Amino acid sequence: KQFEQEGRVGLTLQHPNIVRILAVGKDANTDAHYIVMEFVEGGNLRDILNVRKKMELGQALKIMAECADGLAHAYE
């Protein structure tokens, strides 16, 4: 129930720094809950750091600011 509730809240979030949730539901055959999210091209931060090993300060601050903007929007 909480999964579905949080997923429905996610459906309302629209921000450039938040991956959009397109659908939330429960499979009628398996009773498995699911969230359908938009596809975002590229890797995640872990993948980037595994390749680069470290990041320039300016790039790290940019990523942190984008994350903070998305979190602030979700919190509002």
N, CA, C and O atoms as a GROMACS GRO file, in nm:
protein
  304
    1LYS      N    1   0.084  -0.119   0.000
    1LYS     CA    2   0.000   0.000   0.000
    1LYS      C    3   0.088   0.126   0.000
    1LYS      O    4   0.061   0.222  -0.072
    2GLN      N    5   0.193   0.124   0.081
    2GLN     CA    6   0.283   0.240   0.089
    2GLN      C    7   0.358   0.258  -0.044
    2GLN      O    8   0.378   0.370  -0.089
    3PHE      N    9   0.398   0.147  -0.107
    3PHE     CA   10   0.465   0.152  -0.237
    3PHE      C   11   0.377   0.225  -0.338
    3PHE      O   12   0.423   0.316  -0.408
    4GLU      N   13   0.251   0.184  -0.346
    4GLU     CA   14   0.159   0.246  -0.441
    4GLU      C   15   0.134   0.393  -0.407
    4GLU      O   16   0.126   0.477  -0.497
    5GLN      N   17   0.123   0.425  -0.280
    5GLN     CA   18   0.100   0.563  -0.237
    5GLN      C   19   0.218   0.651  -0.276
    5GLN      O   20   0.199   0.760  -0.330
    6GLU      N   21   0.338   0.605  -0.248
    6GLU     CA   22   0.456   0.684  -0.283
    6GLU      C   23   0.472   0.696  -0.434
    6GLU      O   24   0.514   0.800  -0.485
    7GLY      N   25   0.438   0.589  -0.505
    7GLY     CA   26   0.443   0.594  -0.651
    7GLY      C   27   0.346   0.696  -0.707
    7GLY      O   28   0.379   0.768  -0.801
    8ARG      N   29   0.227   0.703  -0.652
    8ARG     CA   30   0.128   0.801  -0.698
    8ARG      C   31   0.173   0.944  -0.670
    8ARG      O   32   0.150   1.034  -0.751
    9VAL      N   33   0.238   0.964  -0.556
    9VAL     CA   34   0.294   1.097  -0.528
    9VAL      C   35   0.400   1.129  -0.634
    9VAL      O   36   0.407   1.242  -0.683
   10GLY      N   37   0.481   1.031  -0.667
   10GLY     CA   38   0.583   1.050  -0.769
   10GLY      C   39   0.527   1.088  -0.905
   10GLY      O   40   0.592   1.159  -0.982
   11LEU      N   41   0.406   1.041  -0.935
   11LEU     CA   42   0.342   1.076  -1.062
   11LEU      C   43   0.320   1.226  -1.074
   11LEU      O   44   0.315   1.279  -1.185
   12THR      N   45   0.308   1.295  -0.963
   12THR     CA   46   0.279   1.439  -0.965
   12THR      C   47   0.406   1.523  -0.977
   12THR      O   48   0.397   1.643  -1.004
   13LEU      N   49   0.523   1.464  -0.957
   13LEU     CA   50   0.647   1.540  -0.959
   13LEU      C   51   0.692   1.568  -1.102
   13LEU      O   52   0.707   1.475  -1.182
   14GLN      N   53   0.713   1.693  -1.132
   14GLN     CA   54   0.762   1.734  -1.263
   14GLN      C   55   0.875   1.834  -1.241
   14GLN      O   56   0.851   1.948  -1.203
   15HIS      N   57   0.996   1.790  -1.266
   15HIS     CA   58   1.114   1.875  -1.244
   15HIS      C   59   1.226   1.822  -1.332
   15HIS      O   60   1.236   1.701  -1.352
   16PRO      N   61   1.310   1.909  -1.385
   16PRO     CA   62   1.419   1.864  -1.473
   16PRO      C   63   1.518   1.769  -1.405
   16PRO      O   64   1.587   1.693  -1.473
   17ASN      N   65   1.527   1.773  -1.273
   17ASN     CA   66   1.623   1.690  -1.202
   17ASN      C   67   1.559   1.570  -1.133
   17ASN      O   68   1.619   1.510  -1.044
   18ILE      N   69   1.438   1.536  -1.173
   18ILE     CA   70   1.369   1.418  -1.119
   18ILE      C   71   1.322   1.333  -1.236
   18ILE      O   72   1.254   1.383  -1.326
   19VAL      N   73   1.358   1.206  -1.235
   19VAL     CA   74   1.312   1.115  -1.339
   19VAL      C   75   1.160   1.099  -1.324
   19VAL      O   76   1.110   1.071  -1.216
   20ARG      N   77   1.089   1.118  -1.435
   20ARG     CA   78   0.943   1.112  -1.431
   20ARG      C   79   0.893   0.969  -1.412
   20ARG      O   80   0.945   0.875  -1.472
   21ILE      N   81   0.793   0.955  -1.329
   21ILE     CA   82   0.721   0.829  -1.313
   21ILE      C   83   0.602   0.835  -1.408
   21ILE      O   84   0.523   0.929  -1.404
   22LEU      N   85   0.590   0.735  -1.493
   22LEU     CA   86   0.486   0.733  -1.595
   22LEU      C   87   0.364   0.651  -1.552
   22LEU      O   88   0.252   0.681  -1.594
   23ALA      N   89   0.386   0.549  -1.471
   23ALA     CA   90   0.275   0.464  -1.428
   23ALA      C   91   0.313   0.390  -1.301
   23ALA      O   92   0.430   0.361  -1.276
   24VAL      N   93   0.212   0.362  -1.221
   24VAL     CA   94   0.228   0.284  -1.098
   24VAL      C   95   0.114   0.183  -1.098
   24VAL      O   96   0.000   0.217  -1.128
   25GLY      N   97   0.146   0.061  -1.064
   25GLY     CA   98   0.038  -0.037  -1.063
   25GLY      C   99   0.077  -0.169  -0.998
   25GLY      O  100   0.182  -0.182  -0.935
   26LYS      N  101  -0.012  -0.265  -1.016
   26LYS     CA  102   0.007  -0.398  -0.961
   26LYS      C  103  -0.037  -0.497  -1.067
   26LYS      O  104  -0.149  -0.488  -1.119
   27ASP      N  105   0.049  -0.592  -1.100
   27ASP     CA  106   0.017  -0.692  -1.200
   27ASP      C  107  -0.093  -0.785  -1.148
   27ASP      O  108  -0.080  -0.842  -1.040
   28ALA      N  109  -0.198  -0.799  -1.224
   28ALA     CA  110  -0.313  -0.879  -1.181
   28ALA      C  111  -0.280  -1.028  -1.172
   28ALA      O  112  -0.340  -1.100  -1.092
   29ASN      N  113  -0.186  -1.074  -1.253
   29ASN     CA  114  -0.152  -1.216  -1.254
   29ASN      C  115  -0.056  -1.256  -1.143
   29ASN      O  116  -0.067  -1.364  -1.085
   30THR      N  117   0.039  -1.169  -1.113
   30THR     CA  118   0.144  -1.204  -1.017
   30THR      C  119   0.134  -1.128  -0.886
   30THR      O  120   0.204  -1.162  -0.790
   31ASP      N  121   0.050  -1.028  -0.880
   31ASP     CA  122   0.040  -0.938  -0.765
   31ASP      C  123   0.168  -0.860  -0.739
   31ASP      O  124   0.186  -0.804  -0.631
   32ALA      N  125   0.257  -0.854  -0.838
   32ALA     CA  126   0.381  -0.778  -0.826
   32ALA      C  127   0.352  -0.630  -0.851
   32ALA      O  128   0.285  -0.596  -0.948
   33HIS      N  129   0.403  -0.545  -0.765
   33HIS     CA  130   0.389  -0.400  -0.781
   33HIS      C  131   0.496  -0.351  -0.876
   33HIS      O  132   0.605  -0.409  -0.883
   34TYR      N  133   0.467  -0.244  -0.949
   34TYR     CA  134   0.566  -0.190  -1.041
   34TYR      C  135   0.552  -0.039  -1.054
   34TYR      O  136   0.447   0.020  -1.028
   35ILE      N  137   0.663   0.022  -1.096
   35ILE     CA  138   0.668   0.163  -1.132
   35ILE      C  139   0.733   0.170  -1.269
   35ILE      O  140   0.838   0.111  -1.291
   36VAL      N  141   0.671   0.243  -1.361
   36VAL     CA  142   0.727   0.265  -1.494
   36VAL      C  143   0.783   0.406  -1.494
   36VAL      O  144   0.712   0.503  -1.468
   37MET      N  145   0.913   0.416  -1.526
   37MET     CA  146   0.980   0.546  -1.525
   37MET      C  147   1.034   0.576  -1.664
   37MET      O  148   1.056   0.486  -1.744
   38GLU      N  149   1.054   0.706  -1.692
   38GLU     CA  150   1.112   0.745  -1.820
   38GLU      C  151   1.253   0.690  -1.832
   38GLU      O  152   1.323   0.671  -1.732
   39PHE      N  153   1.296   0.664  -1.955
   39PHE     CA  154   1.432   0.618  -1.982
   39PHE      C  155   1.523   0.739  -1.988
   39PHE      O  156   1.494   0.836  -2.059
   40VAL      N  157   1.632   0.734  -1.915
   40VAL     CA  158   1.731   0.842  -1.917
   40VAL      C  159   1.860   0.785  -1.973
   40VAL      O  160   1.917   0.692  -1.917
   41GLU      N  161   1.906   0.842  -2.082
   41GLU     CA  162   2.027   0.798  -2.148
   41GLU      C  163   2.149   0.824  -2.059
   41GLU      O  164   2.157   0.929  -1.996
   42GLY      N  165   2.242   0.730  -2.054
   42GLY     CA  166   2.366   0.750  -1.981
   42GLY      C  167   2.370   0.668  -1.853
   42GLY      O  168   2.275   0.600  -1.818
   43GLY      N  169   2.482   0.677  -1.785
   43GLY     CA  170   2.503   0.601  -1.663
   43GLY      C  171   2.466   0.680  -1.539
   43GLY      O  172   2.428   0.797  -1.546
   44ASN      N  173   2.478   0.614  -1.426
   44ASN     CA  174   2.454   0.682  -1.300
   44ASN      C  175   2.587   0.732  -1.243
   44ASN      O  176   2.693   0.708  -1.302
   45LEU      N  177   2.581   0.799  -1.131
   45LEU     CA  178   2.702   0.857  -1.073
   45LEU      C  179   2.805   0.749  -1.040
   45LEU      O  180   2.925   0.770  -1.060
   46ARG      N  181   2.760   0.635  -0.990
   46ARG     CA  182   2.852   0.526  -0.958
   46ARG      C  183   2.927   0.480  -1.083
   46ARG      O  184   3.048   0.458  -1.079
   47ASP      N  185   2.854   0.467  -1.196
   47ASP     CA  186   2.919   0.426  -1.320
   47ASP      C  187   3.024   0.528  -1.364
   47ASP      O  188   3.134   0.492  -1.406
   48ILE      N  189   2.988   0.655  -1.355
   48ILE     CA  190   3.081   0.761  -1.395
   48ILE      C  191   3.207   0.757  -1.310
   48ILE      O  192   3.318   0.766  -1.362
   49LEU      N  193   3.190   0.742  -1.178
   49LEU     CA  194   3.307   0.740  -1.089
   49LEU      C  195   3.389   0.613  -1.107
   49LEU      O  196   3.511   0.617  -1.088
   50ASN      N  197   3.328   0.501  -1.142
   50ASN     CA  198   3.404   0.379  -1.168
   50ASN      C  199   3.496   0.396  -1.288
   50ASN      O  200   3.605   0.338  -1.291
   51VAL      N  201   3.454   0.475  -1.386
   51VAL     CA  202   3.535   0.499  -1.504
   51VAL      C  203   3.638   0.608  -1.478
   51VAL      O  204   3.756   0.590  -1.507
   52ARG      N  205   3.594   0.722  -1.424
   52ARG     CA  206   3.683   0.838  -1.406
   52ARG      C  207   3.768   0.832  -1.280
   52ARG      O  208   3.874   0.894  -1.274
   53LYS      N  209   3.723   0.759  -1.180
   53LYS     CA  210   3.788   0.747  -1.049
   53LYS      C  211   3.777   0.872  -0.964
   53LYS      O  212   3.766   0.862  -0.842
   54LYS      N  213   3.780   0.990  -1.024
   54LYS     CA  214   3.755   1.113  -0.949
   54LYS      C  215   3.695   1.216  -1.043
   54LYS      O  216   3.694   1.199  -1.165
   55MET      N  217   3.646   1.323  -0.985
   55MET     CA  218   3.573   1.422  -1.062
   55MET      C  219   3.624   1.561  -1.025
   55MET      O  220   3.663   1.587  -0.911
   56GLU      N  221   3.621   1.649  -1.122
   56GLU     CA  222   3.659   1.787  -1.097
   56GLU      C  223   3.559   1.850  -0.999
   56GLU      O  224   3.441   1.816  -1.000
   57LEU      N  225   3.607   1.941  -0.917
   57LEU     CA  226   3.524   2.004  -0.816
   57LEU      C  227   3.400   2.072  -0.877
   57LEU      O  228   3.290   2.057  -0.826
   58GLY      N  229   3.420   2.145  -0.985
   58GLY     CA  230   3.308   2.215  -1.049
   58GLY      C  231   3.199   2.120  -1.095
   58GLY      O  232   3.080   2.148  -1.078
   59GLN      N  233   3.238   2.007  -1.154
   59GLN     CA  234   3.140   1.908  -1.199
   59GLN      C  235   3.068   1.845  -1.081
   59GLN      O  236   2.946   1.825  -1.085
   60ALA      N  237   3.142   1.815  -0.974
   60ALA     CA  238   3.081   1.756  -0.854
   60ALA      C  239   2.981   1.853  -0.791
   60ALA      O  240   2.874   1.812  -0.748
   61LEU      N  241   3.017   1.981  -0.785
   61LEU     CA  242   2.926   2.081  -0.729
   61LEU      C  243   2.800   2.098  -0.815
   61LEU      O  244   2.691   2.118  -0.762
   62LYS      N  245   2.817   2.090  -0.947
   62LYS     CA  246   2.703   2.100  -1.038
   62LYS      C  247   2.606   1.984  -1.014
   62LYS      O  248   2.485   2.004  -1.007
   63ILE      N  249   2.659   1.864  -1.001
   63ILE     CA  250   2.574   1.746  -0.976
   63ILE      C  251   2.505   1.758  -0.841
   63ILE      O  252   2.386   1.727  -0.828
   64MET      N  253   2.579   1.802  -0.740
   64MET     CA  254   2.519   1.818  -0.607
   64MET      C  255   2.407   1.922  -0.609
   64MET      O  256   2.303   1.901  -0.547
   65ALA      N  257   2.428   2.032  -0.680
   65ALA     CA  258   2.326   2.138  -0.688
   65ALA      C  259   2.201   2.086  -0.759
   65ALA      O  260   2.089   2.117  -0.718
   66GLU      N  261   2.219   2.008  -0.866
   66GLU     CA  262   2.105   1.952  -0.939
   66GLU      C  263   2.028   1.853  -0.851
   66GLU      O  264   1.905   1.853  -0.851
   67CYS      N  265   2.100   1.771  -0.776
   67CYS     CA  266   2.034   1.678  -0.683
   67CYS      C  267   1.956   1.755  -0.576
   67CYS      O  268   1.842   1.721  -0.545
   68ALA      N  269   2.018   1.858  -0.521
   68ALA     CA  270   1.952   1.937  -0.417
   68ALA      C  271   1.827   2.006  -0.472
   68ALA      O  272   1.726   2.016  -0.403
   69ASP      N  273   1.833   2.055  -0.596
   69ASP     CA  274   1.716   2.119  -0.658
   69ASP      C  275   1.601   2.019  -0.671
   69ASP      O  276   1.486   2.051  -0.641
   70GLY      N  277   1.633   1.899  -0.717
   70GLY     CA  278   1.530   1.796  -0.731
   70GLY      C  279   1.471   1.756  -0.597
   70GLY      O  280   1.349   1.741  -0.586
   71LEU      N  281   1.555   1.738  -0.496
   71LEU     CA  282   1.506   1.703  -0.364
   71LEU      C  283   1.421   1.815  -0.303
   71LEU      O  284   1.319   1.789  -0.240
   72ALA      N  285   1.464   1.940  -0.321
   72ALA     CA  286   1.387   2.052  -0.270
   72ALA      C  287   1.249   2.057  -0.334
   72ALA      O  288   1.149   2.081  -0.266
   73HIS      N  289   1.244   2.034  -0.464
   73HIS     CA  290   1.115   2.033  -0.533
   73HIS      C  291   1.025   1.920  -0.479
   73HIS      O  292   0.906   1.941  -0.453
   74ALA      N  293   1.082   1.802  -0.462
   74ALA     CA  294   1.003   1.690  -0.412
   74ALA      C  295   0.953   1.717  -0.270
   74ALA      O  296   0.841   1.680  -0.235
   75TYR      N  297   1.034   1.780  -0.190
   75TYR     CA  298   0.997   1.812  -0.053
   75TYR      C  299   0.882   1.912  -0.047
   75TYR      O  300   0.795   1.903   0.040
   76GLU      N  301   0.884   2.009  -0.140
   76GLU     CA  302   0.777   2.110  -0.143
   76GLU      C  303   0.644   2.044  -0.168
   76GLU      O  304   0.541   2.113  -0.174
   0.00000   0.00000   0.00000
